[in-house]
């Protein structure tokens, strides 16, 4: 299928910031019908009516009536994850690709806590998710049973909207609010806590879908101010984040071509449409010293749906705030504002209407010569074999850069990144992306250490027969931590310290893990073995895994 015809690419795309939403003015319409059903059944029907029709679930006792309700509604697809981090990571990948929420179902505070890391990544990626969490019955919470916890307290750090249903009659209306809140620009996690009795009690309440909240208008004063700066003789950088669509990348590149401004995206963004026919947006380097060097000499830093850049961590005697001294900061458009409208207005204001974007030309590299594998020749081999209209999920860590660089001129594709830095993202995110876009091949670039956090996603891929090819970069160590050891000033690590960063005692065999979960797998050590395994994976339906042994 041509990438422009994919149903995933045709859904409405926007990029904005996670915010609390005032729903008091949404004209919530709730009525009482003659149909008697459980509160859980009313919630599932409300979600389906709002076009939310996939649920990633790891339920417990308190959620059994919701599970029963899923069983009675043929329009809701249920996908089981064997760990809550799988469930939440799948919903992140799904929402990034299709730009509407999936439902997650987790069990009380501890279950939600197990899924927090990938909800954190989803929050940073601005992904819409309806996060349903079961809780004890309202009258049981006072007894402080073993699983009693502050579910709201667990949910709030990763949620832009949180609500606890008070009765079965409220559940449908609460569900409609949750869907609306999740889609509020820029997209966010909306957590609905469902006490067990609100799920099993009977109700006749219905709730109609609520209107989508539109992005706020951009500030015309910002456009005028920035156009004046860009038409001057200063050194300018536009730093962007959010969903970087083909159209959005081309628009901002036209502004850069017309004015000489450099266009840079944050180190990790939720989704970029890149490859042939699209403008290439440079990424801000991960390491602070390199990022500072890239930004050095900038007179005006223009923020587009982002924030002033900082290092990922603080380091002794090193800068952590990366805006150059003397550089002026300006906001082009906020995360919850009309980004595309602002770019169109800026194009007109700087006279870039007739300027063409400098798009990447499709180039298929030569297949690298056979020999031992390293990240660079894996990337070049992958670029040579790259399938049409792929979705690439990158948690390759220190080994993934070769694939990122090599595929820049590949056929048009989507690239999903680790936005929140919480590892264990790649395998479940790729799983959710494949559920969202079953017509497209998914390539998961996965470091071996972080892959061990959520390897249960392979089981879900096999169960659902999803078209995911996972490439494990097996360097058998936490390589990034070995680098960071010296960067934080902890020099001269001894045997005990290094043993904490080593994965060879015992050796992890990913082929055995994958096959044990129903996924065909190959261990490869040479370029020719990698190419053969990748071609076999692409030729067969369903998931596959390639364990690439690299230095």
GUMI-116210 format. One record per residue (C-alpha): residue number from 1; x, y, z; residue in three letters. Coordinates in pm, whole numbers, plus 50000, padded with zeros to 5 digits. Example, Ala and Ser with C-alpha at 12.3 -4.5 7.8 and 13.67 -1.06 7.14 Angstrom:
BEGIN
 num     x     y     z residu
   1 51230 49550 50780    Ala
   2 51367 49894 50714    Ser
//
This chain:
BEGIN
 num     x     y     z residu
   1 50000 50000 50000    Unk
   2 50126 50348 49921    Unk
   3 50212 50533 50240    Unk
   4 49976 50817 50151    Unk
   5 49686 50573 50127    Unk
   6 49736 50399 50460    Unk
   7 49438 50446 50693    Unk
   8 49687 50530 50969    Unk
   9 49825 50817 50764    Unk
  10 49481 50952 50678    Unk
  11 49366 51006 51034    Unk
  12 49377 51360 51164    Unk
  13 49721 51450 51296    Unk
  14 49809 51713 51552    Unk
  15 50078 51783 51809    Unk
  16 50042 51961 52140    Unk
  17 50098 51953 52521    Unk
  18 49949 51743 52804    Unk
  19 49718 51972 53002    Unk
  20 49431 51958 53246    Unk
  21 49104 52016 53067    Unk
  22 48804 52202 53205    Unk
  23 48515 51984 53098    Unk
  24 48247 52190 53271    Unk
  25 48157 52364 52946    Unk
  26 48143 52061 52719    Unk
  27 47763 52024 52733    Unk
  28 47786 51662 52840    Unk
  29 47473 51489 52718    Unk
  30 47359 51195 52926    Unk
  31 47022 51023 52905    Unk
  32 46848 50726 53059    Unk
  33 46749 50449 52819    Unk
  34 46535 50141 52873    Unk
  35 46837 49910 52848    Unk
  36 46941 49764 53183    Unk
  37 47309 49665 53194    Unk
  38 47615 49675 53416    Unk
  39 47812 49992 53460    Unk
  40 48103 49822 53285    Unk
  41 47885 49738 52984    Unk
  42 47772 50100 52964    Unk
  43 48136 50213 52967    Unk
  44 48244 49977 52690    Unk
  45 47951 50085 52473    Unk
  46 48034 50452 52537    Unk
  47 48394 50392 52430    Unk
  48 48288 50211 52114    Unk
  49 48041 50487 52029    Unk
  50 48331 50734 52061    Unk
  51 48536 50527 51810    Unk
  52 48764 50380 52077    Unk
  53 48766 50014 51984    Unk
  54 49092 49852 52106    Unk
  55 49161 49756 52467    Unk
  56 49508 49647 52584    Unk
  57 49447 49462 52910    Unk
  58 49605 49290 53207    Unk
  59 49306 49256 53438    Unk
  60 49257 49128 53794    Unk
  61 48962 49040 54016    Unk
  62 48828 49395 54041    Unk
  63 48812 49419 53661    Unk
  64 48621 49097 53587    Unk
  65 48295 49275 53512    Unk
  66 48480 49499 53265    Unk
  67 48627 49184 53109    Unk
  68 48279 49037 53085    Unk
  69 48158 49358 52922    Unk
  70 48436 49337 52664    Unk
  71 48318 48985 52583    Unk
  72 47963 49103 52515    Unk
  73 48060 49384 52276    Unk
  74 48187 49257 51937    Unk
  75 48306 49604 51835    Unk
  76 48580 49620 52101    Unk
  77 48903 49433 52021    Unk
  78 49083 49292 52326    Unk
  79 49461 49243 52331    Unk
  80 49617 49068 52631    Unk
  81 49955 49175 52772    Unk
  82 50137 48959 53026    Unk
  83 50265 49260 53219    Unk
  84 50117 49606 53268    Unk
  85 50422 49770 53106    Unk
  86 50326 49582 52789    Unk
  87 49970 49711 52810    Unk
  88 50067 50076 52852    Unk
  89 50349 50061 52596    Unk
  90 50114 49905 52340    Unk
  91 49863 50185 52393    Unk
  92 50144 50438 52341    Unk
  93 50248 50286 52007    Unk
  94 49887 50252 51897    Unk
  95 49800 50612 51984    Unk
  96 50113 50755 51823    Unk
  97 50023 50593 51492    Unk
  98 49647 50628 51471    Unk
  99 49609 50950 51675    Unk
 100 49314 50828 51874    Unk
 101 49319 50652 52211    Unk
 102 49322 50286 52291    Unk
 103 49194 50173 52631    Unk
 104 49428 50024 52887    Unk
 105 49293 49802 53164    Unk
 106 49508 49747 53473    Unk
 107 49449 49617 53826    Unk
 108 49440 49864 54116    Unk
 109 49735 50078 54224    Unk
 110 50007 49810 54203    Unk
 111 49900 49709 53852    Unk
 112 49893 50069 53741    Unk
 113 50233 50117 53905    Unk
 114 50373 49833 53693    Unk
 115 50267 50026 53382    Unk
 116 50385 50371 53492    Unk
 117 50714 50377 53296    Unk
 118 50547 50351 52957    Unk
 119 50269 50589 53058    Unk
 120 50551 50831 53137    Unk
 121 50687 50782 52784    Unk
 122 50336 50829 52645    Unk
 123 50296 51153 52839    Unk
 124 50619 51288 52693    Unk
 125 50512 51171 52346    Unk
 126 50173 51348 52387    Unk
 127 49987 51025 52313    Unk
 128 49609 51001 52369    Unk
 129 49526 50708 52600    Unk
 130 49215 50622 52802    Unk
 131 49368 50455 53106    Unk
 132 49103 50252 53294    Unk
 133 49213 50127 53636    Unk
 134 49001 49899 53849    Unk
 135 48974 49965 54221    Unk
 136 48813 49808 54525    Unk
 137 48438 49853 54564    Unk
 138 48355 50191 54715    Unk
 139 48238 50034 55043    Unk
 140 48544 49803 55067    Unk
 141 48817 50067 55051    Unk
 142 48776 50164 55417    Unk
 143 48899 49824 55534    Unk
 144 49252 49873 55398    Unk
 145 49268 49532 55228    Unk
 146 49612 49417 55107    Unk
 147 49577 49573 54761    Unk
 148 49432 49902 54883    Unk
 149 49637 50200 54764    Unk
 150 49611 50561 54655    Unk
 151 49526 50491 54292    Unk
 152 49471 50859 54217    Unk
 153 49810 50941 54364    Unk
 154 49977 50679 54145    Unk
 155 49797 50805 53834    Unk
 156 49843 51180 53862    Unk
 157 50212 51216 53766    Unk
 158 50147 51060 53423    Unk
 159 49790 51179 53363    Unk
 160 49651 51505 53234    Unk
 161 49304 51413 53359    Unk
 162 49198 51183 53646    Unk
 163 48849 51092 53769    Unk
 164 48696 50830 54000    Unk
 165 48351 50701 53906    Unk
 166 48112 50727 54200    Unk
 167 47824 50506 54081    Unk
 168 47718 50284 53793    Unk
 169 47496 50567 53668    Unk
 170 47805 50790 53632    Unk
 171 48030 50548 53446    Unk
 172 47910 50612 53089    Unk
 173 47933 50990 53125    Unk
 174 48276 50958 53289    Unk
 175 48392 50743 52997    Unk
 176 48279 51004 52745    Unk
 177 48471 51271 52939    Unk
 178 48781 51050 52948    Unk
 179 48782 51008 52569    Unk
 180 48740 51382 52517    Unk
 181 49014 51460 52769    Unk
 182 49258 51215 52609    Unk
 183 49217 51387 52272    Unk
 184 49255 51740 52409    Unk
 185 49549 51904 52233    Unk
 186 49823 51790 52237    Unk
 187 49696 51446 52344    Unk
 188 49736 51307 52694    Unk
 189 49671 51017 52930    Unk
 190 49320 51035 53077    Unk
 191 49282 50801 53376    Unk
 192 48938 50674 53478    Unk
 193 48934 50481 53807    Unk
 194 48653 50229 53820    Unk
 195 48555 50092 54164    Unk
 196 48432 49734 54129    Unk
 197 48075 49805 54241    Unk
 198 48035 50083 53983    Unk
 199 48125 49819 53724    Unk
 200 47890 49544 53845    Unk
 201 47588 49748 53956    Unk
 202 47307 49789 53704    Unk
 203 47228 50110 53519    Unk
 204 47022 50244 53232    Unk
 205 47246 50547 53173    Unk
 206 47393 50628 52831    Unk
 207 47637 50900 52728    Unk
 208 47691 51029 52378    Unk
 209 48040 51105 52242    Unk
 210 48163 51455 52322    Unk
 211 48310 51690 52061    Unk
 212 48685 51691 52007    Unk
 213 48855 51989 52172    Unk
 214 49024 52196 51902    Unk
 215 49375 52345 51935    Unk
 216 49384 52702 52060    Unk
 217 49443 52975 51799    Unk
 218 49807 53073 51757    Unk
 219 49919 53418 51867    Unk
 220 49951 53647 51565    Unk
 221 50182 53873 51761    Unk
 222 50430 53587 51791    Unk
 223 50422 53539 51413    Unk
 224 50495 53905 51345    Unk
 225 50778 53918 51600    Unk
 226 50947 53604 51472    Unk
 227 50906 53696 51106    Unk
 228 51091 54019 51175    Unk
 229 51373 53827 51346    Unk
 230 51400 53571 51067    Unk
 231 51420 53839 50800    Unk
 232 51711 54004 50982    Unk
 233 52080 53917 50978    Unk
 234 52100 53727 51306    Unk
 235 52182 53360 51352    Unk
 236 51854 53180 51423    Unk
 237 51745 52829 51520    Unk
 238 51391 52689 51524    Unk
 239 51368 52406 51782    Unk
 240 51063 52185 51737    Unk
 241 50886 51895 51901    Unk
 242 50546 51726 51872    Unk
 243 50421 51517 51585    Unk
 244 50646 51591 51287    Unk
 245 50438 51502 50984    Unk
 246 50563 51514 50627    Unk
 247 50364 51833 50571    Unk
 248 50487 51995 50891    Unk
 249 50853 51908 50821    Unk
 250 50827 52044 50469    Unk
 251 50665 52368 50591    Unk
 252 50928 52442 50851    Unk
 253 51204 52352 50605    Unk
 254 51063 52605 50357    Unk
 255 51090 52869 50628    Unk
 256 51450 52767 50686    Unk
 257 51531 52771 50314    Unk
 258 51384 53120 50275    Unk
 259 51543 53276 50584    Unk
 260 51862 53081 50654    Unk
 261 51733 52964 50993    Unk
 262 51848 52620 51106    Unk
 263 51570 52373 51186    Unk
 264 51638 52125 51470    Unk
 265 51410 51883 51649    Unk
 266 51449 51774 52009    Unk
 267 51661 51465 52072    Unk
 268 51353 51245 52111    Unk
 269 51011 51320 51964    Unk
 270 50707 51094 51953    Unk
 271 50679 51042 51580    Unk
 272 50858 51168 51270    Unk
 273 50760 51102 50910    Unk
 274 51096 51082 50736    Unk
 275 51271 50937 50432    Unk
 276 51251 51006 50059    Unk
 277 51034 51297 49951    Unk
 278 51036 51455 50296    Unk
 279 51247 51728 50446    Unk
 280 51513 51602 50685    Unk
 281 51506 51767 51027    Unk
 282 51832 51753 51223    Unk
 283 51817 51608 51577    Unk
 284 51968 51777 51879    Unk
 285 52247 51547 52006    Unk
 286 52191 51348 52325    Unk
 287 52510 51445 52502    Unk
 288 52500 51797 52639    Unk
 289 52847 51900 52518    Unk
 290 52757 51808 52161    Unk
 291 52417 51979 52186    Unk
 292 52580 52296 52321    Unk
 293 52824 52293 52030    Unk
 294 52537 52263 51780    Unk
 295 52358 52562 51936    Unk
 296 52670 52772 51988    Unk
 297 52650 53116 51827    Unk
 298 52270 53122 51808    Unk
 299 52130 53473 51853    Unk
 300 51762 53379 51861    Unk
 301 51621 53038 51963    Unk
 302 51263 53001 51842    Unk
 303 51054 52742 52026    Unk
 304 50799 52549 51819    Unk
 305 50581 52322 52038    Unk
 306 50883 52255 52262    Unk
 307 51077 52412 52548    Unk
 308 51427 52553 52600    Unk
 309 51674 52263 52574    Unk
 310 51840 52106 52878    Unk
 311 52066 51807 52933    Unk
 312 51907 51473 53025    Unk
 313 52096 51469 53355    Unk
 314 52306 51703 53563    Unk
 315 52679 51635 53554    Unk
 316 52947 51771 53789    Unk
 317 53099 52093 53655    Unk
 318 52908 52078 53325    Unk
 319 52626 52305 53201    Unk
 320 52274 52168 53214    Unk
 321 52086 52459 53050    Unk
 322 52175 52456 52680    Unk
 323 52049 52793 52554    Unk
 324 52370 52984 52467    Unk
 325 52458 53284 52680    Unk
 326 52316 53599 52525    Unk
 327 52071 53406 52306    Unk
 328 51713 53538 52309    Unk
 329 51423 53293 52345    Unk
 330 51099 53331 52151    Unk
 331 50783 53119 52136    Unk
 332 50638 53060 51792    Unk
 333 50352 52836 51904    Unk
 334 50262 52651 52224    Unk
 335 50196 52279 52237    Unk
 336 49818 52315 52262    Unk
 337 49792 52575 51985    Unk
 338 49732 52548 51609    Unk
 339 50080 52448 51494    Unk
 340 50007 52403 51125    Unk
 341 49814 52730 51111    Unk
 342 50107 52910 51275    Unk
 343 50354 52764 51023    Unk
 344 50133 52863 50730    Unk
 345 50110 53217 50868    Unk
 346 50487 53233 50918    Unk
 347 50549 53111 50562    Unk
 348 50342 53403 50436    Unk
 349 50506 53649 50676    Unk
 350 50863 53566 50565    Unk
 351 50776 53540 50196    Unk
 352 50840 53165 50166    Unk
 353 50523 53093 49970    Unk
 354 50713 53000 49653    Unk
 355 51006 52833 49831    Unk
 356 51039 52458 49782    Unk
 357 51135 52230 50065    Unk
 358 51471 52057 50031    Unk
 359 51346 51699 50040    Unk
 360 51550 51382 50068    Unk
 361 51614 51190 49746    Unk
 362 51545 50817 49760    Unk
 363 51874 50628 49756    Unk
 364 51925 50257 49808    Unk
 365 52277 50200 49946    Unk
 366 52492 49913 49832    Unk
 367 52480 49602 50043    Unk
 368 52782 49608 50274    Unk
 369 53046 49343 50217    Unk
 370 53012 49029 50422    Unk
 371 53194 49015 50751    Unk
 372 53134 49047 51127    Unk
 373 52842 49263 51237    Unk
 374 52863 49608 51391    Unk
 375 52591 49874 51428    Unk
 376 52705 50059 51114    Unk
 377 52688 49765 50872    Unk
 378 52361 49647 51029    Unk
 379 52223 49992 50948    Unk
 380 52355 49983 50591    Unk
 381 52219 49631 50536    Unk
 382 51882 49733 50678    Unk
 383 51871 50041 50451    Unk
 384 51946 49821 50150    Unk
 385 51663 49581 50241    Unk
 386 51422 49843 50378    Unk
 387 51053 49764 50309    Unk
 388 50804 50015 50173    Unk
 389 50596 50220 50419    Unk
 390 50763 50082 50731    Unk
 391 50714 50189 51091    Unk
 392 51045 50195 51281    Unk
 393 51043 50187 51661    Unk
 394 51383 50286 51798    Unk
 395 51510 50168 52135    Unk
 396 51845 50064 51992    Unk
 397 52038 50258 52253    Unk
 398 52405 50309 52174    Unk
 399 52379 50067 51879    Unk
 400 52074 50220 51708    Unk
 401 52246 50523 51557    Unk
 402 52376 50327 51258    Unk
 403 52022 50240 51150    Unk
 404 51898 50594 51207    Unk
 405 52167 50745 50984    Unk
 406 52152 50476 50715    Unk
 407 51775 50493 50664    Unk
 408 51754 50872 50621    Unk
 409 51722 50829 50240    Unk
 410 51513 50511 50253    Unk
 411 51155 50486 50130    Unk
 412 50911 50706 50328    Unk
 413 50852 50570 50678    Unk
 414 50753 50663 51032    Unk
 415 51009 50676 51312    Unk
 416 50901 50642 51679    Unk
 417 51143 50734 51959    Unk
 418 51193 50686 52332    Unk
 419 51047 51022 52437    Unk
 420 51051 50985 52814    Unk
 421 51375 50795 52860    Unk
 422 51205 50512 53055    Unk
 423 51349 50195 52903    Unk
 424 51137 49893 52814    Unk
 425 50947 50099 52558    Unk
 426 51048 49945 52225    Unk
 427 50892 49598 52214    Unk
 428 50544 49699 52343    Unk
 429 50540 50021 52140    Unk
 430 50610 49821 51823    Unk
 431 50334 49580 51922    Unk
 432 50080 49860 51958    Unk
 433 50190 50023 51632    Unk
 434 50133 49692 51453    Unk
 435 49782 49664 51600    Unk
 436 49708 50019 51479    Unk
 437 49848 49962 51129    Unk
 438 49820 49594 51035    Unk
 439 49887 49676 50668    Unk
 440 50238 49810 50739    Unk
 441 50564 49634 50832    Unk
 442 50701 49727 51176    Unk
 443 51074 49716 51247    Unk
 444 51174 49721 51614    Unk
 445 51533 49830 51683    Unk
 446 51597 49701 52033    Unk
 447 51894 49712 52270    Unk
 448 51930 49385 52458    Unk
 449 51944 49529 52811    Unk
 450 51631 49743 52786    Unk
 451 51453 49470 52589    Unk
 452 51467 49246 52894    Unk
 453 51232 49486 53076    Unk
 454 50934 49399 52853    Unk
 455 51022 49090 52652    Unk
 456 50670 48953 52722    Unk
 457 50556 49172 52429    Unk
 458 50687 48898 52199    Unk
 459 50415 48667 52332    Unk
 460 50147 48922 52246    Unk
 461 50297 48963 51898    Unk
 462 50274 48588 51844    Unk
 463 49923 48563 51990    Unk
 464 49797 48842 51763    Unk
 465 50016 48739 51465    Unk
 466 50149 49091 51425    Unk
 467 50386 49192 51147    Unk
 468 50681 49297 51365    Unk
 469 51047 49221 51294    Unk
 470 51257 49277 51605    Unk
 471 51632 49336 51567    Unk
 472 51812 49281 51897    Unk
 473 52148 49458 51921    Unk
 474 52313 49205 52149    Unk
 475 52628 49370 52282    Unk
 476 52561 49191 52614    Unk
 477 52613 49494 52834    Unk
 478 52455 49819 52950    Unk
 479 52674 50018 52712    Unk
 480 52519 50359 52779    Unk
 481 52581 50319 53152    Unk
 482 52943 50229 53089    Unk
 483 52972 50559 52900    Unk
 484 52785 50753 53167    Unk
 485 53003 50607 53444    Unk
 486 53288 50833 53347    Unk
 487 53071 51129 53246    Unk
 488 52929 51167 53596    Unk
 489 53278 51167 53742    Unk
 490 53283 50812 53882    Unk
 491 53618 50718 53730    Unk
 492 53818 50396 53743    Unk
 493 53538 50143 53798    Unk
 494 53651 49821 53959    Unk
 495 53535 49464 53896    Unk
 496 53229 49495 54121    Unk
 497 53109 49813 53948    Unk
 498 53166 49673 53599    Unk
 499 52983 49353 53687    Unk
 500 52670 49564 53742    Unk
 501 52686 49675 53377    Unk
 502 52760 49336 53221    Unk
 503 52501 49091 53082    Unk
 504 52718 48783 53015    Unk
 505 52694 48598 53347    Unk
 506 52484 48413 53248    Unk
 507 52457 48487 52877    Unk
 508 52111 48590 52756    Unk
 509 51998 48397 52449    Unk
 510 51725 48597 52280    Unk
 511 51653 48325 52027    Unk
 512 51550 48094 52310    Unk
 513 51335 48364 52471    Unk
 514 51160 48440 52141    Unk
 515 51099 48078 52045    Unk
 516 50964 48010 52395    Unk
 517 50700 48277 52329    Unk
 518 50610 48152 51982    Unk
 519 50823 48389 51771    Unk
 520 51063 48252 51504    Unk
 521 51416 48373 51574    Unk
 522 51768 48361 51436    Unk
 523 52104 48445 51594    Unk
 524 52339 48609 51341    Unk
 525 52703 48713 51353    Unk
 526 52777 48819 50992    Unk
 527 52628 49061 50739    Unk
 528 52515 48780 50508    Unk
 529 52344 48596 50795    Unk
 530 52166 48917 50896    Unk
 531 52047 48983 50540    Unk
 532 51916 48628 50500    Unk
 533 51733 48640 50833    Unk
 534 51578 48981 50761    Unk
 535 51454 48870 50419    Unk
 536 51302 48555 50571    Unk
 537 51131 48763 50837    Unk
 538 50983 49002 50579    Unk
 539 50866 48718 50356    Unk
 540 50661 48546 50628    Unk
 541 50350 48679 50801    Unk
 542 50360 48734 51175    Unk
 543 50644 48831 51409    Unk
 544 51011 48740 51388    Unk
 545 51327 48821 51587    Unk
 546 51690 48859 51480    Unk
 547 51952 48848 51754    Unk
 548 52248 49037 51605    Unk
 549 52570 48980 51798    Unk
 550 52763 49307 51796    Unk
 551 53077 49428 51980    Unk
//
